[in-house]
């Protein structure tokens, strides 16, 4: 068993939820945590100082994108991803697997690794599990992810077995390639919607031994009930001493439910992408800023919110910026949405400490119902 | 003669350059000054806090754009332009004349005012000189500009006479319509490239009496020598007790030359627009960030610059953001370019105080020659 970077602070008596922290080479972050996504060495539309101010503790970078542009060797030469993008806190990099999988007919998965074409110039590229570790070592991220195969949904049981087994063999190779132990390496549990295959995948990864464990292959089209069921099932099987990370999830409702079920770490493009499309998350529900009802609305996006955007700007102004396609629209909306997601997790941390997560969860839905009336 | 908002601090012994300040309802700004352009109630790509940090003292808003979207009555209802856009410092609004003129065949100028079609939805609109004052009063800007007619270049002497005379009659009507004296009103000198017509226009405007005087109709296609000649000629005729504003100018070189000739105030979209297009201004000249030579360049944009962008980011990172079309590219480039323009004027204020403007001007060109070698 590895030394774990995870320290447990306390547990909920109401559910498997837990409160802890994860130690990395660039500092410690408190869990449960939401990680803003910084695909191309920038969280779209905001500065590192904005991220700090809104409470982000750790951000995510995309190996696939950085590998293609500007290239991991360039980033290494310039001092690593932290220095390159001026972010001193923890960074988690994904392995590139999910993006390569998203290329569909442009990608071919073999035992050796993933052959794919660059979405930028069509050039032929190849990434093995070992390559994915080397690229992430060049980037210098604090938490690296093993290259995994993404299993489509729906899929036959045979397809799931095949993809999960390959992910297991790749995990073994990733662990063997892992040289720089100041960078943590997380394994990814596949297994589709099958409880037994998830359990086998957990056993296999724990046998290899990682610094943390991620649940992959969810939020790929299945309904929320199924996603939460597999999350709960898998989270319960993962070793308690290590961080549990649910990849690519999700809506505020998903986050509340997955924390309730024992997840420590989350990432999702939803707050940043939706911000740019004018969809804002608030304590009373969602708000589409282009709606004519906000034309003369002097109120902030969310009267319960203390973010920079809500402290200084009206819905009317934000609507104007959106309609006028101003850059500041994306900036202010992104600050608000990330603040909402990051602080939703902060509020859940407090609720777990107070052992009132059930009450928090009930209030969370009640506020939304009021708005929906 | 009005009470002037202008206080002279000192004069250069080397040229007509001068150092002073202008008092407005939202504070006093030091001159000579560069005003960032905030067309649609936002300086594109940056926040008011960014503007403060980079040293901006006063910003400009575009009456034409705000009149069309979101509308001056909406802005009045929401507490005025300052509150709407969260900028507490001085704001100058143009009259809309220049933008309407730019619509060309979509605009028709008559004695009564300007009839034009909205560039957004083609609707028929009309702006009289009185309307322009009322709209700017609704916006609540600190300095309002009279509606003027823009004279094309080149133009016949007859065309220039006609346009300049109409601008004079509109100035008279603007003054008569001006109710809220806490908002300053500036007249605009037209007269094309004709010294005698510029002189007549100055006399006419001074006779009416304004809080400041602008030189319009330059930087419209004429060469720099002609522009500076008319600037020098007109600035010398304008009353010394009032601010002198050269509208829409210009390059760093233009600013140095126009301050030398006695201009107090400037605005131009060049630093903001060029920033978004990846063209950066530095103390040693211009830099096109997409150039391959910057691919691995760990240096800041300008080693002599203390802006946020130059303190934290490399040329290689800025090139990456530009190539990847990231929003942060516009943000960081705009901060740098505006810092350059705003602080170029700050350095000239110091040079005038030290009575070393000639030396400053010589060094300004010498540094550029070194780079050009």
Boltz contact constraints between the chains, C-beta under 6 A:
constraints:
  - contact:
      token1: [A, 40]
      token2: [B, 324]
      max_distance: 6.0
  - contact:
      token1: [A, 42]
      token2: [B, 326]
      max_distance: 6.0
  - contact:
      token1: [A, 42]
      token2: [B, 328]
      max_distance: 6.0
  - contact:
      token1: [A, 44]
      token2: [B, 327]
      max_distance: 6.0
  - contact:
      token1: [A, 45]
      token2: [B, 327]
      max_distance: 6.0
  - contact:
      token1: [A, 70]
      token2: [B, 320]
      max_distance: 6.0
  - contact:
      token1: [A, 78]
      token2: [B, 298]
      max_distance: 6.0
  - contact:
      token1: [A, 78]
      token2: [B, 316]
      max_distance: 6.0
  - contact:
      token1: [A, 84]
      token2: [B, 317]
      max_distance: 6.0
  - contact:
      token1: [A, 86]
      token2: [B, 312]
      max_distance: 6.0
  - contact:
      token1: [A, 298]
      token2: [B, 78]
      max_distance: 6.0
  - contact:
      token1: [A, 312]
      token2: [B, 86]
      max_distance: 6.0
  - contact:
      token1: [A, 316]
      token2: [B, 78]
      max_distance: 6.0
  - contact:
      token1: [A, 317]
      token2: [B, 84]
      max_distance: 6.0
  - contact:
      token1: [A, 320]
      token2: [B, 70]
      max_distance: 6.0
  - contact:
      token1: [A, 324]
      token2: [B, 40]
      max_distance: 6.0
  - contact:
      token1: [A, 326]
      token2: [B, 42]
      max_distance: 6.0
  - contact:
      token1: [A, 327]
      token2: [B, 44]
      max_distance: 6.0
  - contact:
      token1: [A, 327]
      token2: [B, 45]
      max_distance: 6.0
  - contact:
      token1: [A, 327]
      token2: [B, 330]
      max_distance: 6.0
  - contact:
      token1: [A, 328]
      token2: [B, 42]
      max_distance: 6.0
  - contact:
      token1: [A, 330]
      token2: [B, 327]
      max_distance: 6.0
